Amino acid sequence: MNAFLFKGMVSSMSRLKRWYDKNPELKKWLERLKHAEEEKRNIILDGIKQLDSNFDSDLIDRHVMEFPMEMKRRWYDQNPYCWLIINGLKYADDIFLQKVIDYLQRELPHPL
């Protein structure tokens, strides 16, 4: 197998391993959040944290000890607060995830 093809397959497989890949709508909005300006992204993360405190007050905070001490490649691993919010969503139920999706739809720009 040629190295370029193998690298593409590994890359595709690793993308499918992300916990949010099973929710295409959430995946789409998290990708938009990834590309938002840092200031806007931080405001949105604060908003998700506020949603959490209204829904399940410690859903996100419960998992703080899982923060990876080694450097990871995911965009949200680079910032501990961002990691805490995004990773905490992994443990949310579908009702809360829909609230997050609705919030992201209101707060992030829609592509033209």
Stockholm file with secondary structure:
# STOCKHOLM 1.0

chainA/1-112         MNAFLFKGMVSSMSRLKRWYDKNPELKKWLERLKHAEEEKRNIILDGIKQLDSNFDSDLIDRHVMEFPMEMKRRWYDQNPYCWLIINGLKYADDIFLQKVIDYLQRELPHPL
#=GR chainA/1-112 SS CCHHHHHHHHHHHHHHTSGGGGCHHHHHHHHHHHTSCHHHHHHHHHHHHHHHHHHSTTTTGGGGGGCCSSCCSSGGGGSHHHHHHHHHHTTCCHHHHHHHHHHHHHHSCCCC
#=GC SS_cons         CCHHHHHHHHHHHHHHTSGGGGCHHHHHHHHHHHTSCHHHHHHHHHHHHHHHHHHSTTTTGGGGGGCCSSCCSSGGGGSHHHHHHHHHHTTCCHHHHHHHHHHHHHHSCCCC
//
